[in-house]
Amino acid sequence: MKAFPSILITCKEAGTYIQQKEQGNLNAWGRFQLKLHLWYCKFCRAYAKQSAKINQFLERHFQEKTSPQNEAFKQKLKAEIQKKANQ
């Protein structure tokens, strides 16, 4: 680990931070770096908006379906999405 972490992050790192933020796993320094990156990168801003809309859709979709069968499907789908997001 670097002694002084860089303030600027890459788009790849920003993508990871966006996912962590949506999951509630991003620390204060990461939130600051992400906010700074989104300020100057229109592509990551668009990605963040799309990601938020997809998450909202999935939350609404799965709130409507609460049977045990659908709960297992929901967990499987979330795991697959997380796996793809971390690649």
MODELLER restraints for C-alpha pairs under 7 A, 6 or more apart:
rsr = mdl.restraints
at = mdl.atoms
rsr.add(forms.Gaussian(group=physical.xy_distance, feature=features.Distance(at['CA:7:A'], at['CA:33:A']), mean=5.96, stdev=0.5))
rsr.add(forms.Gaussian(group=physical.xy_distance, feature=features.Distance(at['CA:8:A'], at['CA:33:A']), mean=6.43, stdev=0.5))
rsr.add(forms.Gaussian(group=physical.xy_distance, feature=features.Distance(at['CA:8:A'], at['CA:37:A']), mean=6.73, stdev=0.5))
rsr.add(forms.Gaussian(group=physical.xy_distance, feature=features.Distance(at['CA:9:A'], at['CA:33:A']), mean=6.73, stdev=0.5))
rsr.add(forms.Gaussian(group=physical.xy_distance, feature=features.Distance(at['CA:9:A'], at['CA:37:A']), mean=6.67, stdev=0.5))
rsr.add(forms.Gaussian(group=physical.xy_distance, feature=features.Distance(at['CA:11:A'], at['CA:44:A']), mean=6.67, stdev=0.5))
rsr.add(forms.Gaussian(group=physical.xy_distance, feature=features.Distance(at['CA:14:A'], at['CA:34:A']), mean=5.96, stdev=0.5))
rsr.add(forms.Gaussian(group=physical.xy_distance, feature=features.Distance(at['CA:16:A'], at['CA:86:A']), mean=6.95, stdev=0.5))
rsr.add(forms.Gaussian(group=physical.xy_distance, feature=features.Distance(at['CA:17:A'], at['CA:26:A']), mean=6.72, stdev=0.5))
rsr.add(forms.Gaussian(group=physical.xy_distance, feature=features.Distance(at['CA:17:A'], at['CA:30:A']), mean=6.85, stdev=0.5))
rsr.add(forms.Gaussian(group=physical.xy_distance, feature=features.Distance(at['CA:17:A'], at['CA:34:A']), mean=6.62, stdev=0.5))
rsr.add(forms.Gaussian(group=physical.xy_distance, feature=features.Distance(at['CA:18:A'], at['CA:48:A']), mean=6.33, stdev=0.5))
rsr.add(forms.Gaussian(group=physical.xy_distance, feature=features.Distance(at['CA:20:A'], at['CA:26:A']), mean=5.26, stdev=0.5))
rsr.add(forms.Gaussian(group=physical.xy_distance, feature=features.Distance(at['CA:38:A'], at['CA:44:A']), mean=6.08, stdev=0.5))
rsr.add(forms.Gaussian(group=physical.xy_distance, feature=features.Distance(at['CA:38:A'], at['CA:45:A']), mean=5.35, stdev=0.5))
rsr.add(forms.Gaussian(group=physical.xy_distance, feature=features.Distance(at['CA:62:A'], at['CA:74:A']), mean=6.94, stdev=0.5))
